[in-house]
Amino acid sequence: MPLYEFYCPQCDKRFEELCRGTTENLPCPQCATESKKVLSTFRAGWGGLGSEAAASSRCSGCSGKSCSSC
């Protein structure tokens, strides 16, 4: 089951739940108010095949993979 993010307008809390994709509303675990599914932001990291090449293309002066000062 996928992990979805929900927002509670009553207590201004975001929480995550494993649930089916058809679930649009869930009760908030803190106050039990009906919460809405929201667009979740995520960050994908380097990994898998080619990660060594990606890591070696980074400049040594910063943590980014390239910058104008390199």
C-alpha contacts under 8 A as a table, 3 or more apart, distances in Angstrom:
res1	aa1	res2	aa2	distance
1	M	18	L	5.93
1	M	19	C	5.84
1	M	20	R	6.16
2	P	18	L	5.59
2	P	19	C	6.17
2	P	20	R	6.81
2	P	21	G	7.31
3	L	16	E	6.50
3	L	17	E	5.56
3	L	18	L	4.41
3	L	19	C	6.54
4	Y	16	E	5.49
4	Y	17	E	5.47
4	Y	18	L	6.23
4	Y	19	C	6.97
4	Y	37	K	7.10
4	Y	38	V	7.95
4	Y	40	S	7.28
5	E	14	R	6.84
5	E	15	F	5.69
5	E	16	E	4.38
5	E	17	E	6.51
5	E	37	K	5.94
5	E	38	V	5.84
5	E	39	L	7.09
5	E	40	S	5.82
6	F	14	R	5.57
6	F	15	F	5.37
6	F	16	E	6.07
6	F	17	E	7.68
6	F	25	N	7.82
6	F	26	L	7.64
6	F	35	S	6.11
6	F	36	K	5.38
6	F	37	K	4.32
6	F	38	V	5.38
7	Y	12	D	6.95
7	Y	13	K	5.80
7	Y	14	R	4.49
7	Y	15	F	6.56
7	Y	35	S	5.40
7	Y	36	K	5.49
7	Y	37	K	6.45
7	Y	38	V	6.42
8	C	11	C	5.94
8	C	12	D	5.38
8	C	13	K	5.26
8	C	14	R	6.39
8	C	28	C	6.13
8	C	33	T	6.83
8	C	34	E	6.91
8	C	35	S	4.51
8	C	36	K	6.74
9	P	12	D	5.00
9	P	13	K	7.26
9	P	35	S	6.96
10	Q	13	K	7.97
10	Q	31	C	7.70
10	Q	33	T	6.63
11	C	30	Q	7.88
11	C	31	C	7.14
15	F	28	C	7.92
19	C	23	T	6.74
20	R	23	T	5.71
21	G	24	E	7.85
23	T	26	L	7.55
23	T	37	K	7.92
24	E	36	K	6.09
24	E	37	K	5.37
25	N	34	E	6.22
25	N	35	S	5.34
25	N	36	K	4.76
25	N	37	K	6.09
26	L	34	E	5.60
26	L	35	S	5.24
26	L	36	K	6.77
26	L	37	K	7.96
27	P	31	C	7.85
27	P	32	A	4.69
27	P	33	T	5.28
27	P	34	E	4.49
27	P	35	S	5.65
28	C	31	C	5.60
28	C	32	A	4.45
28	C	33	T	5.35
28	C	34	E	6.20
28	C	35	S	5.83
29	P	32	A	5.78
46	W	51	S	5.88
46	W	54	A	7.61
47	G	50	G	7.42
47	G	51	S	5.14
48	G	51	S	5.96
49	L	52	E	7.89
50	G	53	A	5.35
50	G	54	A	6.36
51	S	54	A	4.99
51	S	55	A	6.03
52	E	55	A	5.10
52	E	56	S	6.17
53	A	56	S	5.16
53	A	57	S	6.32
54	A	57	S	5.29
54	A	58	R	6.96
54	A	65	K	7.53
55	A	58	R	5.61
55	A	65	K	7.38
56	S	59	C	7.96
57	S	65	K	6.29
57	S	66	S	7.43
58	R	63	S	7.34
58	R	64	G	6.32
58	R	65	K	3.94
58	R	66	S	5.57
59	C	62	C	6.29
59	C	63	S	7.51
59	C	64	G	7.15
59	C	65	K	6.22
59	C	66	S	5.78
59	C	67	C	7.39
59	C	70	C	6.11
60	S	63	S	7.60
60	S	70	C	7.95
61	G	70	C	7.10
62	C	67	C	7.97
64	G	67	C	6.78
66	S	70	C	7.13
67	C	70	C	5.84
